[in-house]
Amino acid sequence: MITADGGFRKDTAVPLKIQVDRALENNAAPSVENVLVVKRTGQDVHMEPGRDHWWHELQQNASADCPAEPMDSEDRLFVLYTSGSTGKPKGVVHTTAGYNLYTHMTFKWTFDIKETDVYWCTADVGWITGHSYIVYGPLSNGATTLMYEGAPRSSNPGCFWDVIEKYGVTIFYTAPTAIRAFIKMGEHLPKARNLTSLRLLGTVGEPINPEAWMWYYRVIGGERCPIVDTWWQTETGGFMITPLPGAIPTKPGSACKPFPGILADVVDLDGNPVGEGEGGYLVVKHPWPSMMRTVFGDDDRFRRTYWEHIAPKDGQYFYFAGDGARRDADGYYWIMGRVDDVVNVSGHRLGTMEVESALVSHPAVAEAAVVGKPDDLKGEDIVAFVTLEGTAAASEALIKELKQHVVKEIGAIARPGEIRFTDALPKTRSGKIMRRLLRSLASGQEIAGDTSTLEDRSVLDKLRAGS
């Protein structure tokens, strides 16, 4: 086991070693014989004699000669756990050759990588975006990849823009949730820094609403930087739908077209393609190098979750991504969010993303998450959790205004029954909003299932307390 005494998150030193100690109590993991500890924060930690070793002490006598270990193409490279909508973690298995090949090619083409680039992906290195597009993809291309410990914090909310200015970052890759947080912090922070080194911007993690896309393009990119809106998953290993800068014109809010070699489609439950502009299930119709090989220790769950949801068509099975999408007249894909993120109001099925997008289009709203809660009359009612722009103030008048704004944008059926204001939303460290937790909160239920991917537990505590 490799760990550190601690790490830094925002303005706090987070203990890490103590979590390892607890996991190894009472010989709970007998296969762990040694624990290597990196000194990072300098905080006091317990070191178990014979088991725990300081990394810097072992390095003093380590040889610089470290030949690579030959691996078979299908040898397991890593297992990465994702919580999923059910709350039961899935161990996504990726193997050696196909994963490396695909992250190499998608990084090279999607980011138009050049020798002079300084590339920065802001994701947590422990999640798939960090694996694929901080480590494997960039390093296999010999790129300069920047790693940053932490996130924008109270003591320096403009720290991301400081990093870009200081290191001359040319490619900036971040999440829509981060972009909405930047909007809330205000334009004055990036405008006070020199961001002219940037030539390409990217987004990852969830669909980006057009308003956030335009702010990103205008304020951060200075209306000169293309934006690559990438759709992919832990399970796919690499980009599946994305524009190639300079080759494919972009549309704000659309992930554009499948990466070369990826055969995607939008179908109904019987596997039939849906019509132009109609919503359906996003599927992939042909294998690709970096596809997950199984769910660790559960082949049956792998088949059920990804291959049996959509009926096979003429003997062909579809990989089901779990997302809804539509395809426009130009063949551009518009990701509508998870198919389980649907609210059924009086028999009308509404995608949570369209209601969220309507809320965010209001100038007072920085970010929104929409869930359904049981309602005796309607079946489900819409509950919206909203974070406001820095200058906006919560009030009953604003609640009425936001409800009417949604009616204007979508229609009366989409009017939220309840709007709750919050300083932040519960997100994974890869930037996805954990709507499963919000559904439980909205319904007054206890939080159940895995929460290990939650970035900041204090957000959940505040929501429980109603603050």
ChimeraX attribute file (.defattr): number of C-alpha atoms within 10 A of each C-alpha:
attribute: neighborCount
match mode: 1-to-1
recipient: residues
	/A:1	11
	/A:2	13
	/A:3	19
	/A:4	21
	/A:5	23
	/A:6	22
	/A:7	19
	/A:8	14
	/A:9	15
	/A:10	15
	/A:11	13
	/A:12	10
	/A:13	15
	/A:14	14
	/A:15	17
	/A:16	15
	/A:17	24
	/A:18	16
	/A:19	12
	/A:20	16
	/A:21	16
	/A:22	10
	/A:23	12
	/A:24	14
	/A:25	10
	/A:26	9
	/A:27	9
	/A:28	10
	/A:29	10
	/A:30	9
	/A:31	9
	/A:32	11
	/A:33	10
	/A:34	13
	/A:35	21
	/A:36	17
	/A:37	22
	/A:38	18
	/A:39	17
	/A:40	13
	/A:41	14
	/A:42	12
	/A:43	13
	/A:44	11
	/A:45	16
	/A:46	10
	/A:47	15
	/A:48	11
	/A:49	7
	/A:50	9
	/A:51	11
	/A:52	17
	/A:53	17
	/A:54	16
	/A:55	16
	/A:56	13
	/A:57	11
	/A:58	10
	/A:59	10
	/A:60	8
	/A:61	8
	/A:62	10
	/A:63	7
	/A:64	7
	/A:65	6
	/A:66	7
	/A:67	6
	/A:68	6
	/A:69	6
	/A:70	6
	/A:71	11
	/A:72	10
	/A:73	13
	/A:74	13
	/A:75	11
	/A:76	14
	/A:77	15
	/A:78	13
	/A:79	16
	/A:80	19
	/A:81	19
	/A:82	20
	/A:83	18
	/A:84	13
	/A:85	17
	/A:86	11
	/A:87	15
	/A:88	14
	/A:89	18
	/A:90	21
	/A:91	20
	/A:92	22
	/A:93	21
	/A:94	27
	/A:95	21
	/A:96	16
	/A:97	17
	/A:98	18
	/A:99	24
	/A:100	21
	/A:101	16
	/A:102	22
	/A:103	24
	/A:104	20
	/A:105	17
	/A:106	22
	/A:107	23
	/A:108	17
	/A:109	14
	/A:110	18
	/A:111	24
	/A:112	14
	/A:113	20
	/A:114	14
	/A:115	9
	/A:116	9
	/A:117	19
	/A:118	20
	/A:119	27
	/A:120	24
	/A:121	23
	/A:122	23
	/A:123	26
	/A:124	21
	/A:125	19
	/A:126	11
	/A:127	17
	/A:128	22
	/A:129	25
	/A:130	18
	/A:131	21
	/A:132	24
	/A:133	26
	/A:134	25
	/A:135	18
	/A:136	19
	/A:137	25
	/A:138	25
	/A:139	15
	/A:140	15
	/A:141	16
	/A:142	12
	/A:143	20
	/A:144	18
	/A:145	18
	/A:146	17
	/A:147	16
	/A:148	13
	/A:149	12
	/A:150	17
	/A:151	19
	/A:152	18
	/A:153	14
	/A:154	10
	/A:155	9
	/A:156	13
	/A:157	18
	/A:158	21
	/A:159	17
	/A:160	19
	/A:161	19
	/A:162	18
	/A:163	16
	/A:164	23
	/A:165	18
	/A:166	12
	/A:167	13
	/A:168	17
	/A:169	23
	/A:170	22
	/A:171	23
	/A:172	22
	/A:173	22
	/A:174	20
	/A:175	23
	/A:176	23
	/A:177	25
	/A:178	16
	/A:179	20
	/A:180	24
	/A:181	20
	/A:182	23
	/A:183	22
	/A:184	19
	/A:185	18
	/A:186	15
	/A:187	13
	/A:188	11
	/A:189	17
	/A:190	21
	/A:191	14
	/A:192	11
	/A:193	15
	/A:194	14
	/A:195	22
	/A:196	16
	/A:197	16
	/A:198	22
	/A:199	18
	/A:200	22
	/A:201	22
	/A:202	21
	/A:203	25
	/A:204	25
	/A:205	21
	/A:206	23
	/A:207	23
	/A:208	26
	/A:209	21
	/A:210	16
	/A:211	19
	/A:212	23
	/A:213	20
	/A:214	16
	/A:215	18
	/A:216	23
	/A:217	19
	/A:218	13
	/A:219	15
	/A:220	22
	/A:221	21
	/A:222	15
	/A:223	12
	/A:224	13
	/A:225	20
	/A:226	18
	/A:227	29
	/A:228	24
	/A:229	31
	/A:230	29
	/A:231	26
	/A:232	19
	/A:233	18
	/A:234	19
	/A:235	22
	/A:236	22
	/A:237	27
	/A:238	31
	/A:239	25
	/A:240	22
	/A:241	25
	/A:242	27
	/A:243	26
	/A:244	24
	/A:245	18
	/A:246	9
	/A:247	7
	/A:248	12
	/A:249	11
	/A:250	20
	/A:251	16
	/A:252	17
	/A:253	18
	/A:254	27
	/A:255	26
	/A:256	27
	/A:257	23
	/A:258	22
	/A:259	20
	/A:260	12
	/A:261	10
	/A:262	16
	/A:263	15
	/A:264	19
	/A:265	21
	/A:266	24
	/A:267	23
	/A:268	16
	/A:269	12
	/A:270	11
	/A:271	21
	/A:272	15
	/A:273	15
	/A:274	16
	/A:275	15
	/A:276	13
	/A:277	16
	/A:278	13
	/A:279	19
	/A:280	24
	/A:281	25
	/A:282	28
	/A:283	25
	/A:284	18
	/A:285	15
	/A:286	13
	/A:287	12
	/A:288	18
	/A:289	16
	/A:290	21
	/A:291	21
	/A:292	21
	/A:293	16
	/A:294	20
	/A:295	22
	/A:296	16
	/A:297	12
	/A:298	11
	/A:299	11
	/A:300	10
	/A:301	14
	/A:302	19
	/A:303	14
	/A:304	10
	/A:305	15
	/A:306	18
	/A:307	17
	/A:308	14
	/A:309	19
	/A:310	20
	/A:311	16
	/A:312	16
	/A:313	11
	/A:314	7
	/A:315	7
	/A:316	10
	/A:317	19
	/A:318	24
	/A:319	22
	/A:320	19
	/A:321	20
	/A:322	17
	/A:323	17
	/A:324	23
	/A:325	22
	/A:326	23
	/A:327	23
	/A:328	14
	/A:329	9
	/A:330	9
	/A:331	13
	/A:332	20
	/A:333	26
	/A:334	25
	/A:335	25
	/A:336	24
	/A:337	18
	/A:338	19
	/A:339	17
	/A:340	14
	/A:341	20
	/A:342	19
	/A:343	25
	/A:344	17
	/A:345	21
	/A:346	13
	/A:347	10
	/A:348	14
	/A:349	12
	/A:350	18
	/A:351	22
	/A:352	25
	/A:353	23
	/A:354	18
	/A:355	24
	/A:356	20
	/A:357	22
	/A:358	22
	/A:359	25
	/A:360	25
	/A:361	19
	/A:362	15
	/A:363	11
	/A:364	20
	/A:365	21
	/A:366	25
	/A:367	29
	/A:368	27
	/A:369	23
	/A:370	27
	/A:371	28
	/A:372	26
	/A:373	20
	/A:374	16
	/A:375	13
	/A:376	7
	/A:377	9
	/A:378	13
	/A:379	15
	/A:380	19
	/A:381	24
	/A:382	25
	/A:383	22
	/A:384	25
	/A:385	21
	/A:386	26
	/A:387	24
	/A:388	23
	/A:389	20
	/A:390	14
	/A:391	9
	/A:392	14
	/A:393	10
	/A:394	14
	/A:395	10
	/A:396	9
	/A:397	8
	/A:398	14
	/A:399	17
	/A:400	13
	/A:401	13
	/A:402	23
	/A:403	20
	/A:404	17
	/A:405	17
	/A:406	24
	/A:407	17
	/A:408	13
	/A:409	16
	/A:410	15
	/A:411	11
	/A:412	12
	/A:413	15
	/A:414	25
	/A:415	22
	/A:416	23
	/A:417	13
	/A:418	15
	/A:419	19
	/A:420	17
	/A:421	20
	/A:422	18
	/A:423	14
	/A:424	19
	/A:425	24
	/A:426	23
	/A:427	20
	/A:428	20
	/A:429	17
	/A:430	24
	/A:431	20
	/A:432	20
	/A:433	19
	/A:434	19
	/A:435	20
	/A:436	19
	/A:437	21
	/A:438	26
	/A:439	19
	/A:440	16
	/A:441	18
	/A:442	22
	/A:443	14
	/A:444	11
	/A:445	11
	/A:446	10
	/A:447	15
	/A:448	12
	/A:449	15
	/A:450	15
	/A:451	16
	/A:452	14
	/A:453	18
	/A:454	20
	/A:455	17
	/A:456	15
	/A:457	13
	/A:458	12
	/A:459	18
	/A:460	19
	/A:461	12
	/A:462	14
	/A:463	20
	/A:464	15
	/A:465	8
	/A:466	11
	/A:467	11
